[in-house]
Amino acid sequence: SCSPSFEEKETRKNKKREKGAVLLTTSYASFLPQRGGKSGMRVISSLRADSDQNLKEALMAPGTLWNEDDDIGSKNEVTLERTRENTIRKMSVFGSVKLEDVLSNRLDKPLDRRSFGKFCKTLYCEDQLEFVLTIMLFKETRPTGILYRETVTSIRDQYIKPGSSREANISSSLRRRQLEDIKRALEEGNDDTDVFDDTYKEIFNLLKWNVFHKFEQQTVLYKCVVDARSAMLWCCNRKQTPNCTKFFSVPEPTNVVHYRLYRLVASILGSIALVLYYMDKMHRMAYFCLFANFLGLLLRSICGPRLDPFSVLVILVLEPIVRTFNILETKFVSNKARRWGEAMSCVWTAATIVGVWLKCDPLVYALGGSQTLTGYVHSFSDDK
């Protein structure tokens, strides 16, 4: 066979260098998990339980549950190179990451199910992950009749029986009890999908404390969430009085509900000011609404919610109403440019006040109208 040319060798070397650079680069994208298992990041997919055929495919090739590139029927052969632990990228995280979110594939790389599966492969414990995912798919699909018997028998032969191809790492007493439960379920024919619960819990805990804990340490860079409510009530807690640096800081990450409520209040005040200015160019209430907007934006850009009078209205009054009626979903986003945006809005409002003082109608309606319209758009949309 012909030996590769010099150009081909150089191309291969460049590809290796580029691949290595990507693997070794540390990523600091922000991720914000929320309460109730919901995530601030987009939901990618759930376990593939669209039909009974997917359950059969998962039993034939369990590796497809976390690596969709695996060929059906390969029986989880090592088709990917085992990635070294020090090549896993890190992601800065606000809040906490749960194994349930990773297994349900709710998170983006490098906290998705496929990345976790690759990490399990480096520790030679991907069989534990595949068993947990298989049981999750089994409980979600809830097969009946012949398919139920075939599925339970296949799981027993692959994971439970001593000396099986993917023998689960469980105690002998649990293994014996699990085999008896399987036998009883097959004899009774009641299609009980909870037959593997005891084994599932033990394997899940092993995966959580022995594997996921290491994955979390090497993949996640935790950051502290600054609570806007505590920041607003700083004067009521003398034990945690902020120093000068913390006092003049903006909460990070940004609570989207707070942001949208701030913009809604500011837009309502701006609308009132424009209407009153149209009716009477010397109306005092128009000046008051514009000055209130200017003051709130200025204080939020300087020290966040600590001195802003609107923070009391938004955090202590409007947010509880939103939570009570479940109007908006609580989410956090990393928005380091928020202070800059508040400052620019403050300058915009100041220019509108100058236009009102000069009675320059084009300037007032152009600046005030555009700012008010933009505020309404931001308050009623999720795109920040």
C-alpha positions in Angstrom: 0.0 0.0 0.0 1.1 3.6 -0.7 2.5 5.5 2.3 0.8 8.7 3.2 2.2 11.9 1.6 3.7 14.8 3.6 0.6 16.9 3.2 -1.6 14.0 4.6 0.7 13.6 7.6 0.6 17.4 8.3 -3.2 17.4 8.0 -3.5 14.5 10.6 -1.1 16.3 13.0 -3.2 19.5 12.7 -6.4 17.6 13.4 -4.8 16.0 16.5 -3.6 19.4 17.8 -7.1 20.9 17.2 -8.8 18.0 18.9 -6.4 18.2 21.9 -7.0 21.9 22.2 -10.7 21.4 22.4 -10.5 18.6 25.0 -8.1 20.5 27.2 -9.8 23.8 27.1 -11.7 24.7 30.3 -15.2 25.9 29.7 -16.8 28.4 32.1 -20.3 28.7 30.7 -22.9 29.3 33.4 -25.6 26.7 34.3 -28.4 27.4 36.6 -30.4 24.4 37.9 -33.8 25.2 39.4 -36.2 23.8 42.0 -38.3 20.7 41.3 -35.7 19.2 39.0 -36.2 22.0 36.4 -33.3 23.6 34.8 -32.5 27.0 33.5 -30.9 25.5 30.5 -33.0 23.9 27.7 -34.3 20.4 28.0 -32.6 18.3 25.4 -34.5 15.0 25.5 -35.9 12.4 27.8 -35.4 8.6 27.8 -36.5 7.3 24.5 -39.7 5.6 25.4 -41.7 6.4 22.2 -42.6 2.8 21.5 -41.9 -0.8 22.6 -39.4 -1.1 19.8 -37.1 1.3 21.7 -37.2 -0.9 24.8 -36.2 -3.9 22.7 -33.3 -2.0 21.1 -32.1 -0.9 24.5 -32.0 -4.5 25.7 -30.1 -5.5 22.6 -27.6 -2.6 23.0 -27.8 -0.9 26.4 -25.0 1.5 25.3 -27.5 3.3 23.1 -29.3 4.6 26.2 -26.4 7.1 26.8 -24.5 7.0 23.5 -26.8 7.2 20.5 -23.8 6.6 18.1 -23.5 3.0 19.3 -24.7 0.5 16.6 -27.7 -1.7 17.5 -26.5 -5.2 18.3 -23.0 -4.2 19.2 -23.6 -5.3 22.8 -21.8 -2.2 24.1 -18.5 -3.1 22.6 -15.8 -0.5 23.2 -16.2 1.6 20.1 -15.0 4.8 21.6 -11.6 5.5 23.0 -11.6 5.8 26.8 -11.2 9.4 27.5 -8.8 10.4 30.2 -10.2 12.0 33.3 -8.1 15.2 32.9 -9.6 16.0 29.5 -13.1 16.7 30.8 -14.2 20.3 30.6 -15.4 22.2 33.6 -18.5 24.3 33.8 -19.3 27.0 36.4 -22.6 26.2 38.1 -25.0 28.2 40.3 -27.0 26.0 42.6 -26.6 22.2 42.5 -26.4 19.5 39.9 -28.3 16.3 40.6 -27.7 12.8 39.1 -31.4 12.7 38.2 -31.0 15.7 35.9 -28.0 14.1 34.2 -29.7 10.7 33.7 -32.8 12.5 32.3 -30.6 14.4 29.9 -31.9 17.8 31.0 -28.5 19.5 30.9 -26.1 20.6 28.1 -22.5 19.4 27.7 -20.4 18.6 29.6 -23.2 17.7 32.1 -25.4 15.7 29.6 -26.0 12.0 29.8 -23.6 11.1 27.0 -20.7 12.9 28.7 -21.5 11.1 32.0 -21.6 7.8 30.1 -18.1 8.5 28.7 -16.9 9.2 32.2 -18.4 6.0 33.5 -16.5 4.2 30.7 -13.2 5.6 32.0 -13.9 4.0 35.4 -15.1 0.7 33.7 -18.6 1.0 35.4 -20.8 1.8 32.4 -22.7 -1.4 33.2 -24.1 0.3 36.3 -25.3 3.3 34.3 -26.8 1.1 31.6 -28.7 -0.9 34.2 -30.2 2.2 35.8 -31.2 3.7 32.4 -32.7 0.4 31.4 -34.9 0.2 34.5 -35.9 3.9 34.0 -36.9 3.1 30.4 -38.6 -0.1 31.6 -40.7 1.8 34.2 -41.5 4.6 31.7 -42.6 2.2 28.9 -44.6 -0.1 31.3 -44.7 -3.2 28.9 -47.4 -5.8 29.3 -48.0 -9.4 28.3 -45.3 -11.2 26.3 -43.1 -8.0 26.0 -43.1 -7.8 29.8 -41.9 -11.4 30.2 -39.3 -10.9 27.6 -38.0 -7.7 29.1 -37.8 -9.0 32.7 -36.1 -12.2 31.5 -33.6 -10.2 29.4 -32.8 -7.9 32.3 -32.4 -10.9 34.7 -30.1 -12.7 32.3 -27.9 -9.6 31.6 -27.7 -8.0 35.0 -29.0 -10.2 37.8 -27.8 -13.8 37.3 -24.4 -14.7 38.7 -21.8 -14.6 35.9 -24.0 -12.7 33.5 -22.5 -10.5 30.8 -23.2 -7.3 32.7 -23.5 -8.6 36.2 -24.8 -5.9 38.6 -22.5 -5.1 41.6 -25.0 -6.0 44.4 -24.8 -8.1 47.5 -25.5 -11.8 47.4 -28.5 -11.5 49.7 -30.1 -8.9 47.4 -29.3 -10.9 44.3 -31.0 -13.9 45.8 -34.0 -11.9 46.9 -34.2 -10.2 43.4 -34.2 -13.6 41.6 -37.0 -14.7 43.8 -39.0 -11.5 43.1 -38.5 -12.0 39.4 -39.6 -15.6 39.5 -42.7 -14.6 41.5 -43.6 -11.8 39.1 -43.3 -14.0 36.1 -45.5 -16.7 37.7 -48.2 -14.3 38.8 -48.2 -12.4 35.5 -49.3 -9.1 37.0 -46.9 -7.0 34.9 -45.3 -5.4 38.0 -42.8 -2.7 36.9 -41.6 -2.3 40.4 -40.0 -5.7 40.5 -36.4 -4.3 40.2 -36.8 -1.4 42.7 -34.5 -2.8 45.4 -31.7 -3.5 43.0 -32.3 -0.2 41.2 -32.0 1.8 44.4 -28.7 0.0 45.4 -27.1 0.5 42.0 -28.4 4.1 41.8 -26.8 4.9 45.2 -23.5 3.2 44.1 -23.6 5.3 40.9 -24.3 8.5 42.8 -21.7 8.2 45.6 -18.9 6.3 43.8 -19.1 7.7 40.2 -21.2 10.8 40.0 -19.4 12.4 42.9 -16.1 12.1 41.0 -17.7 13.3 37.8 -19.1 16.3 39.7 -15.7 17.2 41.2 -14.0 17.1 37.8 -16.8 18.7 35.7 -18.5 21.3 37.9 -17.1 24.5 39.3 -19.7 25.7 41.8 -20.4 29.4 42.4 -22.4 31.1 45.1 -25.9 32.5 44.3 -26.4 36.0 45.6 -29.9 36.2 47.0 -31.7 39.5 45.9 -34.0 39.4 49.0 -31.1 39.1 51.4 -29.3 41.9 49.6 -32.3 44.2 49.8 -32.8 43.5 53.5 -29.1 44.0 54.3 -29.8 46.6 57.0 -32.0 44.2 58.9 -29.2 41.6 59.4 -26.3 43.2 61.2 -24.4 39.9 61.4 -24.1 39.8 57.7 -23.6 43.5 56.9 -21.8 43.6 53.5 -18.4 45.3 53.1 -17.9 48.1 50.7 -17.1 45.8 47.8 -20.2 43.6 48.3 -22.5 46.6 48.9 -21.7 48.1 45.5 -22.3 44.8 43.7 -25.1 43.5 41.6 -26.7 40.1 42.4 -25.3 37.4 40.0 -27.0 35.4 38.6 -30.1 37.5 37.7 -33.5 36.4 38.7 -35.5 36.6 35.5 -38.8 37.1 37.4 -37.3 40.1 39.2 -35.9 41.5 35.9 -39.2 41.2 34.1 -41.1 42.8 37.0 -38.6 45.7 37.2 -39.1 46.4 33.5 -42.9 46.1 33.8 -43.0 48.7 36.6 -40.7 51.0 34.8 -42.7 50.7 31.6 -46.0 51.5 33.4 -44.4 54.6 35.0 -43.1 55.6 31.6 -46.5 55.1 29.9 -48.1 57.3 32.7 -45.5 60.0 32.2 -46.0 60.1 28.4 -49.8 60.3 28.7 -49.6 63.0 31.3 -47.1 65.0 29.2 -49.4 64.7 26.2 -52.2 66.1 28.3 -50.2 68.8 30.1 -46.6 69.5 29.3 -46.1 71.0 32.8 -47.8 68.2 34.7 -45.9 67.4 37.9 -46.9 63.8 37.9 -45.1 63.3 34.6 -41.9 64.6 36.2 -42.4 62.4 39.3 -42.8 59.2 37.2 -39.7 60.0 35.1 -37.6 60.9 38.2 -38.7 57.7 40.0 -37.6 55.7 37.0 -34.3 57.5 36.9 -33.7 57.1 40.6 -34.5 53.4 40.5 -32.3 52.7 37.5 -29.4 54.7 39.0 -29.5 53.0 42.4 -29.8 49.5 40.8 -26.8 50.2 38.6 -24.7 51.3 41.6 -25.6 48.8 44.3 -28.3 46.5 43.0 -31.5 46.2 45.1 -30.0 47.5 48.4 -31.2 51.1 48.1 -33.7 50.9 45.3 -37.3 51.7 46.5 -38.8 49.6 43.7 -37.0 46.5 45.1 -39.4 46.5 48.0 -42.4 46.5 45.6 -40.9 43.9 43.3 -39.4 41.4 45.8 -41.8 41.7 48.7 -45.1 42.3 46.9 -45.2 41.4 43.2 -42.9 38.3 43.3 -45.0 36.6 46.0 -48.1 37.2 43.9 -46.4 35.7 40.9 -45.4 32.7 42.9 -48.8 32.2 44.4 -50.6 32.1 41.0 -47.7 30.4 39.2 -47.7 33.1 36.5 -44.0 32.9 35.7 -41.4 30.2 36.0 -38.5 31.0 38.4 -35.3 31.0 36.4 -31.8 32.4 36.8 -29.5 33.6 34.0 -25.9 34.8 34.1 -26.1 38.4 33.0 -22.8 40.2 33.8 -23.8 43.1 31.5 -26.9 43.9 33.6 -25.2 46.8 35.4 -24.2 48.3 32.0 -27.8 47.9 30.8 -29.2 49.6 33.9 -26.7 52.5 33.5 -27.6 53.0 29.8 -31.4 53.0 30.7 -30.6 55.6 33.4 -28.9 57.9 30.8 -31.9 57.3 28.4 -34.4 58.4 31.1 -32.3 61.4 32.0 -32.3 62.5 28.4 -36.1 62.1 28.4 -36.4 64.3 31.5 -34.3 67.0 29.7 -36.6 66.8 26.7 -39.6 67.3 29.0 -37.9 70.3 30.7 -37.2 71.8 27.2 -40.7 70.9 26.0 -39.1 69.2 23.0 -41.9 66.8 21.8 -40.0 64.8 19.2 -37.2 64.1 21.8 -39.6 63.1 24.5 -41.8 60.9 22.4 -38.8 59.2 20.6 -36.8 58.5 23.7 -39.6 57.9 26.2 -41.7 55.9 23.7 -38.8 53.6 22.6 -37.7 53.0 26.1 -41.3 52.2 27.3 -41.9 49.9 24.3 -38.6 48.1 24.9 -39.5 47.6 28.5 -42.8 46.0 27.7 -41.1 43.7 25.2 -38.6 42.6 27.8 -41.2 42.2 30.6 -43.4 39.9 28.5 -40.6 37.8 26.8 -38.2 35.2 28.1 -35.3 36.2 25.8 -32.8 38.1 28.0 
